């Protein structure tokens, strides 16, 4: 079975500061890993994904994530937070390649302080 | 259509009533997924369709929940005899096929916010 743990249901950073959202996964096979963002009253939008190519993955809006197999982690970072980054962020892992659904973490609400 | 469309966007219903939630996926997407998003609980996978077929219904929370898809397009999630614990946002997503879905190629709808009073 696959699982995802996101550390911190809420993260607050100042505008211009580093954003770090933590994600650890559990998988019996090499995983595909994803970060999604959800703005209020909207669906989820894919930020970036790791699919066994480069371990450092760059996504939209200046976000990036690094796959670290030894730490079973896929933390999301952005060097400088912007007010528009305030949203809910979800880490997800493929349940099984080519099969059903993604397994999502419980989400981290990112708050940007002016 | 250009995106995944869900209706209604909001639904308030009385406990014990039945509700139907509709999802219209992107044209040509063969895979369709339903998730439930409860406050503080993240996304709970409910069911997926490949074409009109749902091979695994074990993710549905109870036998009050059912889903169908017709014509390889629109899907309906039905909740019978609604309970207060059914209150949540129900999200639908579609992907070109299951393989693309596994690669994160989902497009999500904006969801239906269900409130059972």
Interface residues (C-beta under 8 A of the other chain):
Chain A: X9 X32 X34 X41 X42 X43 X44 X45 X46 X49 X51 X90 X92 X94 X95 X96 X97 X98 X99 X100 X101 X102 X103 X104 X105 X106 X107
Chain B: X4 X33 X35 X40 X41 X42 X43 X45 X48 X55 X56 X59 X91 X93 X98 X99 X101 X102 X103 X104 X105 X106 X107 X108 X109 X110 X111
